Amino acid sequence: MIQEMAEEELHQQLQDVKGAPLFVYLYTPFCGTCKLAHRLLEITATAIPQARIIASNLNYLPALAQAWKITSVPALVVYGEKGVIAKYYAFHSVDYLFGLIQFHLQHVTTEEQDKQEK
């Protein structure tokens, strides 16, 4: 499920990232492509309930847009313990998003297992 968050809530979530990454979906309300991307992401989120996906209106996040160097919307930012891991601007299909999110979730799981083995 995608949670809609305002700036303050989003910053709190970013500070609390531990383990699995946070997926931050950035959009603007009058962007038609953003509406389609949101729908694709909603379907994907239903298929991967363990993924933490947050949506936020980029119009209210100018400092974050500048810090993360967001060049367009829609954008999906993968955020980990050390900051931005990746940014995606093309949402192609549900299958594409499913693979992308699974990749990032599995990558973190592999790193955690490596730490435990050492």
Backbone as a chain_set.jsonl record, in Angstrom:
{"seq": "MIQEMAEEELHQQLQDVKGAPLFVYLYTPFCGTCKLAHRLLEITATAIPQARIIASNLNYLPALAQAWKITSVPALVVYGEKGVIAKYYAFHSVDYLFGLIQFHLQHVTTEEQDKQEK", "coords": {"N": [[0.839, -1.192, 0.0], [0.455, 2.213, -0.748], [1.529, 5.017, 0.997], [0.478, 8.28, 1.521], [2.34, 11.161, 2.178], [3.178, 14.156, 3.934], [5.685, 16.779, 3.987], [7.034, 16.896, 6.567], [6.399, 14.393, 7.763], [7.522, 12.713, 5.84], [10.274, 13.343, 6.017], [10.768, 12.357, 8.589], [10.344, 9.608, 8.191], [12.462, 9.101, 6.415], [14.653, 9.476, 8.078], [14.359, 7.307, 9.729], [14.994, 5.015, 8.307], [15.977, 1.734, 8.184], [17.611, -1.214, 7.343], [15.635, -2.665, 4.945], [15.06, -0.753, 1.965], [13.4, 2.444, 1.525], [10.833, 3.356, -0.635], [10.27, 6.134, -2.443], [7.814, 7.819, -3.959], [7.499, 10.418, -6.121], [5.52, 13.075, -7.262], [3.471, 15.363, -9.206], [0.365, 17.06, -8.891], [-1.058, 17.773, -11.308], [0.008, 16.319, -13.325], [-0.365, 14.159, -15.895], [0.961, 11.771, -16.627], [1.982, 11.092, -14.183], [-0.291, 10.27, -12.794], [-0.931, 7.874, -14.104], [1.437, 6.452, -13.557], [1.22, 6.306, -10.788], [-0.957, 4.598, -10.496], [0.074, 2.212, -11.637], [2.079, 1.765, -9.771], [0.54, 1.389, -7.455], [-0.708, -1.088, -8.004], [1.553, -2.703, -8.121], [2.488, -2.384, -5.496], [0.531, -3.736, -4.079], [1.113, -6.325, -4.794], [3.584, -6.658, -3.631], [3.686, -6.518, -0.57], [5.555, -6.115, 1.483], [7.174, -4.061, 0.717], [7.999, -0.744, 1.428], [6.341, 1.955, 0.486], [6.108, 5.299, -0.248], [4.249, 8.175, -1.072], [4.568, 11.476, -2.31], [3.83, 14.909, -2.844], [5.68, 16.697, -5.018], [5.658, 19.435, -5.386], [5.546, 20.573, -2.877], [7.987, 20.086, -1.822], [10.495, 21.536, -2.342], [13.174, 21.87, -1.428], [14.026, 19.251, -0.985], [13.764, 18.231, -3.57], [15.775, 19.637, -4.843], [18.051, 18.828, -3.362], [18.094, 16.072, -3.893], [18.348, 16.188, -6.567], [16.2, 15.973, -8.445], [14.928, 15.553, -11.604], [12.614, 15.343, -13.109], [9.085, 14.521, -13.091], [6.9, 11.707, -13.208], [8.746, 10.387, -10.383], [10.655, 7.822, -8.906], [12.246, 7.257, -6.046], [14.739, 5.414, -4.542], [15.541, 4.91, -1.314], [17.97, 4.439, 1.087], [19.724, 3.436, 4.135], [22.024, 4.994, 3.933], [21.329, 7.066, 2.311], [20.207, 8.281, -0.919], [19.759, 5.653, -3.103], [19.018, 4.971, -5.694], [17.41, 6.446, -8.589], [14.458, 6.594, -10.481], [12.774, 7.366, -13.459], [11.155, 6.453, -15.453], [8.355, 4.424, -15.73], [7.449, 2.241, -17.098], [5.913, -0.497, -16.836], [3.784, -2.653, -14.799], [5.087, -5.069, -14.399], [7.759, -4.319, -14.828], [8.16, -2.478, -12.687], [7.69, -4.211, -10.539], [9.871, -6.007, -10.764], [11.988, -4.186, -10.405], [11.557, -3.198, -7.76], [11.654, -5.613, -6.321], [14.321, -6.319, -6.874], [15.762, -4.329, -5.437], [14.88, -4.843, -2.831], [15.794, -7.49, -2.453], [18.513, -7.126, -2.768], [19.249, -5.696, -0.48], [18.558, -7.604, 1.441], [20.43, -9.604, 0.865], [22.811, -8.249, 1.518], [22.409, -7.913, 4.296], [22.45, -10.58, 5.147], [25.089, -11.231, 4.523], [26.444, -9.599, 6.37], [25.647, -10.803, 8.78], [26.873, -13.27, 8.584], [29.528, -12.728, 8.924]], "CA": [[0.0, 0.0, 0.0], [1.198, 3.467, -0.835], [1.12, 5.997, 1.999], [0.687, 9.682, 1.15], [2.956, 11.858, 3.307], [3.616, 15.542, 3.796], [7.129, 16.953, 4.149], [7.518, 16.549, 7.905], [6.291, 12.941, 7.915], [8.489, 12.1, 4.934], [11.611, 13.492, 6.614], [10.853, 11.425, 9.72], [10.504, 8.263, 7.62], [13.806, 9.019, 5.85], [15.583, 9.335, 9.208], [14.134, 6.018, 10.384], [15.254, 3.889, 7.4], [16.909, 0.694, 8.659], [17.388, -2.449, 6.591], [15.017, -2.533, 3.615], [14.946, 0.64, 1.544], [12.127, 3.136, 1.415], [10.581, 3.767, -2.009], [9.588, 7.423, -2.373], [7.203, 8.176, -5.235], [7.3, 11.861, -6.192], [4.601, 13.424, -8.348], [2.758, 16.642, -9.104], [-1.045, 16.727, -9.077], [-1.602, 17.989, -12.65], [0.812, 15.525, -14.26], [-1.115, 12.986, -16.354], [1.834, 10.602, -16.553], [2.085, 10.757, -12.754], [-1.499, 9.528, -12.418], [-0.75, 6.524, -14.628], [2.525, 5.845, -12.792], [0.685, 6.011, -9.45], [-1.801, 3.398, -10.62], [0.993, 1.086, -11.815], [2.756, 1.556, -8.49], [-0.454, 0.822, -6.531], [-0.852, -2.512, -8.326], [2.808, -3.329, -7.705], [2.53, -2.375, -4.028], [-0.368, -4.797, -3.619], [1.811, -7.594, -5.029], [4.771, -6.714, -2.769], [3.276, -5.787, 0.627], [6.676, -5.797, 2.362], [7.825, -2.84, 0.231], [7.489, 0.497, 2.029], [6.235, 2.931, -0.595], [5.53, 6.561, 0.204], [4.002, 9.141, -2.139], [4.584, 12.85, -1.843], [3.684, 15.937, -3.868], [6.963, 17.382, -5.166], [5.46, 20.884, -5.286], [5.742, 20.981, -1.488], [9.303, 19.598, -1.381], [11.523, 22.126, -3.205], [14.525, 21.616, -0.902], [14.315, 17.838, -1.227], [13.935, 18.088, -5.022], [17.104, 20.161, -5.161], [19.056, 17.965, -2.734], [18.112, 14.781, -4.594], [18.512, 16.481, -8.0], [15.069, 15.409, -9.193], [14.872, 16.262, -12.884], [11.261, 15.328, -13.661], [8.12, 13.645, -12.432], [7.004, 11.022, -11.922], [10.055, 9.871, -9.995], [10.677, 6.846, -7.818], [13.557, 7.316, -5.406], [15.016, 4.319, -3.61], [16.302, 5.56, -0.248], [18.469, 3.49, 2.081], [20.321, 3.982, 5.356], [23.074, 5.957, 3.608], [20.813, 8.084, 1.403], [19.602, 7.871, -2.185], [20.391, 4.504, -3.753], [18.719, 5.037, -7.122], [16.252, 7.24, -9.014], [13.847, 6.095, -11.717], [11.799, 8.303, -14.016], [10.298, 5.721, -16.386], [7.634, 3.416, -14.969], [7.149, 1.217, -18.105], [4.806, -1.437, -16.617], [3.751, -3.271, -13.468], [6.149, -6.076, -14.391], [9.023, -3.592, -14.676], [8.226, -1.972, -11.311], [7.794, -5.378, -9.665], [11.261, -6.449, -10.829], [12.826, -3.14, -9.838], [11.388, -3.202, -6.299], [12.187, -6.894, -5.84], [15.777, -6.232, -6.951], [16.275, -3.524, -4.322], [14.596, -5.553, -1.58], [16.677, -8.653, -2.373], [19.877, -6.642, -2.631], [19.42, -5.38, 0.942], [18.503, -8.877, 2.169], [21.719, -10.254, 0.644], [23.8, -7.522, 2.315], [22.172, -8.224, 5.706], [22.918, -11.953, 5.366], [26.555, -11.182, 4.502], [26.882, -9.021, 7.65], [25.412, -11.783, 9.847], [27.809, -14.372, 8.427], [30.888, -12.281, 9.296]], "C": [[0.877, 1.247, 0.0], [0.637, 4.449, 0.19], [1.45, 7.395, 1.484], [1.254, 10.406, 2.372], [3.332, 13.28, 2.94], [5.109, 15.608, 4.147], [7.659, 16.485, 5.503], [7.499, 15.033, 8.139], [7.329, 12.217, 7.058], [9.896, 12.18, 5.518], [11.803, 12.547, 7.802], [11.073, 9.998, 9.217], [11.913, 8.075, 7.053], [14.854, 8.828, 6.95], [15.503, 7.945, 9.837], [14.436, 4.809, 9.506], [16.335, 2.989, 7.992], [16.596, -0.563, 7.857], [16.837, -2.172, 5.208], [14.854, -1.061, 3.24], [13.501, 1.143, 1.543], [11.99, 3.573, -0.041], [9.724, 5.025, -1.953], [9.128, 7.805, -3.778], [6.892, 9.668, -5.203], [6.492, 12.2, -7.44], [4.171, 14.875, -8.207], [1.306, 16.363, -9.493], [-1.598, 16.878, -10.495], [-0.84, 17.233, -13.728], [0.04, 14.263, -14.63], [-0.306, 11.707, -16.276], [1.979, 10.141, -15.105], [0.882, 9.934, -12.296], [-1.411, 8.074, -12.888], [0.331, 5.784, -13.833], [2.047, 5.456, -11.389], [-0.151, 4.74, -9.47], [-0.94, 2.147, -10.792], [1.682, 0.738, -10.496], [1.806, 0.972, -7.44], [-0.624, -0.678, -6.76], [0.387, -3.27, -7.855], [2.891, -3.426, -6.186], [1.64, -3.463, -3.441], [0.319, -6.162, -3.741], [3.042, -7.765, -4.135], [4.466, -5.942, -1.476], [4.428, -5.413, 1.566], [7.44, -4.542, 1.92], [7.172, -1.628, 0.883], [7.531, 1.571, 0.956], [5.477, 4.156, -0.076], [5.361, 7.467, -1.006], [4.011, 10.539, -1.547], [4.556, 13.818, -3.021], [4.962, 16.764, -3.921], [6.838, 18.9, -5.082], [5.722, 21.409, -3.88], [7.113, 20.578, -0.943], [10.441, 20.215, -2.205], [12.954, 21.848, -2.721], [14.946, 20.176, -1.168], [14.56, 17.595, -2.721], [15.326, 18.564, -5.439], [18.199, 19.259, -4.599], [19.203, 16.636, -3.469], [18.298, 14.947, -6.101], [17.442, 15.794, -8.854], [14.895, 16.226, -10.468], [13.493, 16.27, -13.529], [10.366, 14.441, -12.8], [7.387, 12.875, -13.508], [8.426, 10.536, -11.671], [9.869, 8.867, -8.865], [12.098, 6.834, -7.286], [13.665, 6.167, -4.423], [15.974, 4.896, -2.579], [16.689, 4.526, 0.805], [19.082, 4.2, 3.273], [21.335, 5.082, 5.072], [22.616, 7.019, 2.619], [20.211, 7.488, 0.14], [20.425, 6.753, -2.818], [20.216, 4.605, -5.26], [17.504, 5.93, -7.356], [15.771, 6.695, -10.346], [12.781, 7.078, -12.162], [10.841, 7.644, -15.0], [9.662, 4.548, -15.647], [7.138, 2.257, -15.837], [5.895, 0.371, -17.874], [4.845, -1.944, -15.181], [4.878, -4.294, -13.353], [7.514, -5.433, -14.168], [9.194, -3.113, -13.234], [8.381, -3.107, -10.303], [9.252, -5.855, -9.617], [12.207, -5.464, -10.177], [12.764, -3.156, -8.304], [11.936, -4.486, -5.695], [13.712, -6.874, -5.833], [16.331, -5.488, -5.742], [16.013, -4.189, -2.973], [15.536, -6.741, -1.405], [18.125, -8.235, -2.178], [20.179, -6.336, -1.166], [19.441, -6.662, 1.756], [19.839, -9.609, 2.046], [22.805, -9.58, 1.475], [23.656, -7.841, 3.797], [22.673, -9.624, 6.034], [24.439, -11.993, 5.401], [27.102, -10.634, 5.815], [26.744, -10.041, 8.786], [26.411, -12.919, 9.793], [29.212, -14.0, 8.865], [31.07, -12.206, 10.792]], "O": [[1.908, 1.305, 0.671], [-0.57, 4.684, 0.246], [2.577, 7.656, 1.061], [0.716, 10.284, 3.472], [3.742, 13.575, 1.817], [5.708, 14.612, 4.552], [8.642, 15.746, 5.559], [8.464, 14.464, 8.65], [7.936, 11.238, 7.491], [10.628, 11.19, 5.513], [12.89, 12.001, 7.991], [11.899, 9.266, 9.762], [12.496, 7.0, 7.197], [15.828, 8.099, 6.765], [16.48, 7.467, 10.413], [14.164, 3.68, 9.913], [17.453, 3.427, 8.263], [15.43, -0.931, 7.712], [17.489, -1.522, 4.39], [14.548, -0.226, 4.091], [12.541, 0.372, 1.559], [12.938, 4.105, -0.617], [8.59, 4.99, -1.476], [9.939, 8.077, -4.663], [6.118, 10.13, -4.364], [6.749, 11.681, -8.527], [4.472, 15.53, -7.21], [1.052, 15.511, -10.343], [-2.536, 16.165, -10.852], [-1.028, 17.488, -14.917], [-0.186, 13.397, -13.784], [-0.836, 10.662, -15.897], [2.087, 8.945, -14.835], [1.027, 9.007, -11.5], [-1.774, 7.156, -12.152], [0.152, 4.619, -13.478], [2.422, 4.405, -10.868], [-0.058, 3.909, -8.566], [-1.202, 1.128, -10.154], [1.843, -0.434, -10.154], [2.22, 0.15, -6.624], [-0.677, -1.449, -5.802], [0.282, -4.345, -7.265], [3.322, -4.449, -5.653], [1.973, -4.046, -2.409], [0.13, -7.04, -2.899], [3.492, -8.888, -3.908], [4.944, -4.82, -1.309], [4.289, -4.486, 2.365], [8.264, -4.023, 2.673], [5.948, -1.498, 0.89], [8.6, 2.039, 0.564], [4.371, 4.055, 0.454], [6.235, 7.519, -1.871], [3.531, 10.764, -0.436], [5.177, 13.577, -4.057], [5.287, 17.461, -2.959], [7.805, 19.581, -4.742], [6.084, 22.574, -3.714], [7.372, 20.712, 0.253], [11.279, 19.476, -2.722], [13.845, 21.616, -3.538], [16.093, 19.916, -1.534], [15.46, 16.841, -3.09], [15.969, 17.952, -6.291], [19.171, 18.96, -5.292], [20.315, 16.137, -3.643], [18.395, 13.959, -6.828], [17.743, 15.128, -9.845], [14.733, 17.445, -10.415], [13.219, 17.1, -14.395], [10.827, 13.72, -11.914], [7.268, 13.363, -14.632], [9.201, 10.307, -12.599], [9.028, 9.048, -7.985], [13.035, 6.45, -7.987], [12.792, 5.971, -3.578], [17.08, 5.319, -2.915], [15.832, 3.826, 1.344], [18.973, 5.419, 3.405], [21.494, 6.002, 5.874], [23.435, 7.799, 2.135], [19.762, 6.341, 0.13], [21.628, 6.893, -3.036], [21.154, 4.356, -6.017], [16.685, 6.146, -6.462], [16.569, 6.375, -11.227], [11.986, 7.563, -11.357], [9.813, 8.229, -15.342], [10.364, 3.765, -15.007], [6.457, 1.369, -15.325], [4.922, 0.493, -18.618], [5.801, -1.703, -14.445], [5.546, -4.372, -12.322], [8.329, -5.948, -13.403], [10.247, -3.318, -12.629], [9.12, -2.978, -9.327], [9.797, -6.077, -8.536], [13.132, -5.864, -9.469], [13.798, -3.132, -7.636], [12.611, -4.45, -4.666], [14.332, -7.36, -4.886], [17.265, -5.961, -5.094], [16.845, -4.103, -2.07], [16.027, -6.972, -0.3], [18.882, -8.922, -1.492], [21.251, -6.681, -0.669], [20.256, -6.799, 2.669], [20.325, -10.175, 3.025], [23.634, -10.264, 2.076], [24.657, -8.023, 4.491], [23.263, -9.833, 7.094], [25.022, -12.707, 6.217], [28.104, -11.134, 6.326], [27.616, -10.133, 9.65], [26.769, -13.48, 10.828], [30.015, -14.888, 9.151], [32.149, -11.85, 11.265]]}, "num_chains": 1, "name": "protein.A"}
